[in-house]
Amino acid sequence: MAPSGLTGLLTRVRDALAADAHTDAELVREYAAGRSEPAFAERARQ
């Protein structure tokens, strides 16, 4: 049975966010390589 309503929406949002997530190691490498502010902000948010 496919999720519907709010459950379906939350599942899709969770999956979309997980697809864009970087590991801590990736974020640290990205920041170290070029002082990437977005990488630092994402790591701080986590």
Backbone as a ProteinNet text record, in pm:
[ID]
protein_1_A
[PRIMARY]
MAPSGLTGLLTRVRDALAADAHTDAELVREYAAGRSEPAFAERARQ
[TERTIARY]
84	0	88.8	64.2	143.4	102.6	202.8	168.8	88	-0.7	-81	-89.7	-141.2	-161	-30.8	-38.3	76.5	192.2	162.7	268.2	346.1	276.1	341.5	426.9	375	450.3	577.7	565.4	683.2	785.7	740	831.1	908	837.4	904.5	1003.7	968.1	1058.6	1182.6	1161.8	1274.6	1367.8	1312.3	1393.5	1470.5	1407	1474.3	1588.9	1568.3	1674.3	1789.4	1759.1	1863.2	1946.9	1885.5	1958.8	2060.3	2034	2123.9	2223.9	2210.9	2296.4	2438.3	2533.1	2673.8	2719.2	2816.5	2871.7	2955.7	2981.3	3067	3202.2	3258.3	3390.5	3388.5	3282.8	3272.7	3266	3187.4	3173.8	3305.5	3376.5	3505.2	3605.6	3611.4	3703.9	3670.6	3542.8	3500.7	3539.5	3517.4	3553.3	3704.4	3780.7	3926.1	3985.4	3924.3	3976.3	3962.4	3856.3	3837.1	3762.5	3761.9	3690.5	3546.4	3481.6	3344.4	3248.4	3193.2	3096.2	2971.3	2916.2	2800	2831.8	2950.2	2987.6	2998.1	3056.6	3068.8	2930.2	2842.8	2708.2	2630.6	2643.2	2573.5	2626	2756.7	2815.3	2770.8	2766.8	2721.7	2573.7	2494.5	2351.4	2328.9	2413.8	2397.6	2432
-117.9	0	124.7	216.7	338.7	437.5	507.5	608.7	721.6	779.1	888.3	999.7	1112.1	1225.5	1275.6	1312.4	1369.5	1270.8	1144.3	1042.9	1034.9	1036.4	1032.5	1154.8	1270.9	1394.6	1391.1	1352.8	1348.5	1246.7	1135.5	1035.4	1092.4	1162.2	1221.5	1329.8	1412.3	1517.5	1453.6	1353.2	1284.9	1225	1158.1	1095.8	1199.1	1311.3	1416.2	1476.4	1497.9	1553.3	1454.4	1328.5	1226.9	1216.3	1235.5	1227	1339.8	1453.2	1567.4	1572.4	1483.7	1488	1445.1	1511.8	1475.4	1417	1329.5	1276.2	1383.9	1366.6	1461.5	1473	1358.9	1359.6	1439.6	1424.8	1500.4	1650.3	1688.4	1830.3	1888.3	1814.6	1863.1	1875.4	1776.1	1783.6	1902.9	1924.2	2036.1	2169.3	2179.9	2303.8	2323.6	2218.6	2228.2	2261.2	2210.5	2232.3	2376.7	2443.1	2578.4	2670	2636.4	2718.4	2742.4	2633.2	2639.5	2677.8	2796	2840.8	2752.1	2710.3	2621.2	2488.5	2434.1	2309	2330.3	2442.5	2472.7	2490.7	2561.7	2585.7	2454.7	2367.2	2238.8	2154.6	2153.4	2077	2134.3	2264.4	2328.5	2298.6	2294	2265	2123.5	2031.1	1892.2	1881.1
0	0	0	-91	-101.1	7.6	64.7	165.1	102.8	179.5	126.7	229.1	185.9	275.2	335.3	461.4	531	540.1	562.4	571.1	440.1	329.3	198.7	173.9	210.5	193.4	277.1	402.3	489.6	440.9	388.2	333.2	214.9	125.7	9.2	50.7	147.3	195.7	258.1	343.1	407.8	303.9	204.3	100.8	18.5	-10.9	-87.2	-7.8	120.1	203.6	218.8	233.3	248.2	121.4	6.6	-119.6	-131.4	-67.9	-75	39.8	135.1	252.7	218.8	280	267.3	399.7	392.9	516.6	583.4	711.3	782.7	714.8	676	612.5	481.9	403	277.9	305.2	405	437.5	487.3	570.3	622.4	508.8	420.5	305.5	216.9	190.3	105.2	169.3	298.8	368.6	367.8	395.7	400.6	263.7	159.1	24.1	-21.2	18.7	-32.9	60.8	189.6	288.7	244.7	202.5	153.3	266.2	257.5	357.6	361.3	245.2	250.6	321.1	299.8	365.9	517	556.9	699.2	761.9	692.6	744.6	758.1	659.8	666.2	782.3	800.9	911.2	1045.2	1056.2	1179.7	1205.6	1099.9	1113.7	1165.8	1122.3	1164.5	1310.4
[MASK]
++++++++++++++++++++++++++++++++++++++++++++++

